[in-house]
Amino acid sequence: MKPEIGISNKHLESSVQLLSEFLADEMTLYIKTRKYHWNVSGDSFMELHQLFLKQYTELEETVDLIAERINKLGANAIGTMQEFMELSRIKEHAGKYPEQKEMLKDLLCDHEMVCVELRKGIEKAADKFKDLGTADFLTGLLEQHETSAWILRRYLN
C-alpha cells in the first residue's frame, strides 16, 4: 500500500531510488571501514582501531535509518551484497591492505564523495521530487559525513 503523504507515486519512486543509492554507498563504506578496523597496525594502532570502530558503528546506524526511510516511503529496501555493489559509487579494493595513512586517505575520499553526492541528492529530493522529508533526512546524513571527513582530514594534516 502506497503512502498518501502528499508526494506523487513517481516522486516517491524517485526518492526511493535516490535513497537506495545512498544505502548502497553507506553499506560499502561501512564494510570498508570495518575492514580497516580489523587490519590497522602500526604506531597509532589503538587510536585508529577505536576511530574506525566509532565510524563504522555510526555507519551501521545510518544504514538502518536509510532502509527505514525507504520503508516509510512505501518501498522495500535492497539488502543483498549484489544489489549494494550494483548501486554503490564507493569502490572496494579486494585483497589490498593499505598502511594507516592510505586507509585514512581512502576513507576521507569516500566520505567527501558521499558529501558531494548528498548535496546533489538534497537538491533533487527537495526541488525535483518535492520530498522535503527526504531532503531533510539527507541533510542530517551530510552533516555526519562532513564530521567524519573532518576528523579523518585532521589525521592527515
C-alpha positions in Angstrom: 0.0 0.0 0.0 1.5 3.3 -1.1 1.6 6.1 1.5 -0.7 9.1 0.9 1.7 11.8 2.2 1.4 14.4 -0.5 4.1 13.1 -2.8 3.2 11.6 -6.2 4.0 7.9 -6.9 6.5 9.0 -9.5 8.3 11.2 -7.0 8.1 8.5 -4.3 9.8 6.1 -6.7 12.5 8.6 -7.5 13.1 9.3 -3.8 13.4 5.5 -3.1 15.9 5.1 -6.0 17.9 8.0 -4.6 17.9 6.6 -1.1 18.8 3.1 -2.4 21.9 4.6 -3.9 22.9 6.1 -0.6 22.0 2.9 1.2 24.5 1.1 -1.1 27.2 3.7 -0.6 26.7 3.6 3.2 26.9 -0.2 3.3 30.0 -0.3 1.2 31.7 2.4 3.3 30.6 0.5 6.5 32.3 -2.7 5.2 35.4 -0.9 4.1 35.7 0.9 7.5 35.2 -2.3 9.3 37.9 -4.0 7.2 40.3 -1.2 8.1 39.4 -1.5 11.8 40.3 -5.2 11.6 43.5 -4.7 9.8 45.0 -1.4 11.0 48.5 -1.7 12.5 51.4 0.5 13.5 52.3 3.2 16.0 48.7 4.6 16.2 47.1 1.2 16.1 44.8 1.6 19.1 43.7 5.1 18.4 42.8 4.3 14.7 41.3 1.0 15.7 38.9 2.9 18.1 38.3 5.7 15.5 37.3 3.1 12.8 35.1 1.4 15.4 33.3 4.6 16.1 32.9 5.4 12.5 31.6 2.0 11.4 29.2 2.0 14.3 27.8 5.3 13.1 27.6 4.0 9.5 25.8 0.8 10.8 23.1 3.0 12.3 22.9 5.2 9.2 22.3 2.1 7.0 19.4 1.1 9.2 17.9 4.6 9.1 18.1 4.8 5.3 16.4 1.4 5.0 13.6 2.6 7.3 13.2 5.8 5.4 12.7 3.7 2.2 10.1 1.7 4.0 8.3 4.9 5.2 8.0 5.8 1.5 6.2 2.5 0.8 9.0 0.5 -0.7 11.3 -2.4 0.2 14.9 -1.7 1.0 17.6 -3.5 -1.0 19.5 -5.9 1.1 21.9 -8.1 -0.8 25.6 -7.6 -1.5 24.9 -7.8 -5.2 22.3 -5.0 -5.0 24.6 -2.9 -2.9 27.6 -3.3 -5.3 25.4 -2.6 -8.4 24.4 0.8 -6.9 27.4 1.8 -4.8 29.6 4.7 -6.0 32.2 3.7 -3.5 34.9 1.4 -4.7 36.3 -1.6 -2.8 39.9 -2.7 -3.0 39.8 -6.5 -2.6 43.0 -8.1 -1.5 44.6 -4.8 -0.6 45.6 -3.9 2.9 47.0 -0.4 2.9 49.1 1.3 5.6 47.5 3.7 8.1 47.9 6.8 6.1 46.4 5.3 2.9 43.5 3.9 5.0 42.8 7.4 6.2 43.1 9.0 2.8 40.8 6.3 1.2 38.1 6.8 3.8 38.4 10.6 3.6 38.0 10.4 -0.1 34.9 8.2 0.3 33.3 10.5 2.9 34.0 13.6 0.7 32.5 11.9 -2.3 29.4 11.0 -0.3 29.1 14.6 0.8 29.2 15.8 -2.8 26.5 13.2 -3.8 24.4 14.1 -0.8 24.4 17.8 -1.8 23.1 16.8 -5.2 20.6 14.4 -3.6 19.2 17.0 -1.2 18.6 19.4 -4.1 16.9 16.6 -6.2 14.7 15.5 -3.2 13.6 19.0 -2.4 13.2 20.6 -5.8 12.7 17.8 -8.3 10.9 15.2 -6.2 9.0 17.6 -3.8 10.1 15.3 -0.9 11.2 17.7 1.8 11.3 14.9 4.4 13.9 13.1 2.4 15.8 16.3 1.8 15.9 17.0 5.5 16.9 13.4 6.2 19.8 13.6 3.7 20.9 16.9 5.2 21.4 15.1 8.5 23.5 12.5 6.7 25.5 15.2 5.1 26.4 16.7 8.5 27.5 13.3 9.7 29.8 12.7 6.7 31.2 16.2 7.0 32.2 15.5 10.6 33.7 12.1 9.7 35.7 13.7 6.8 36.9 16.5 9.1 38.1 14.0 11.7 39.9 11.9 9.0 41.4 15.1 7.4 42.8 16.2 10.8 44.9 13.0 10.9 46.4 13.8 7.5 47.4 17.4 8.2 
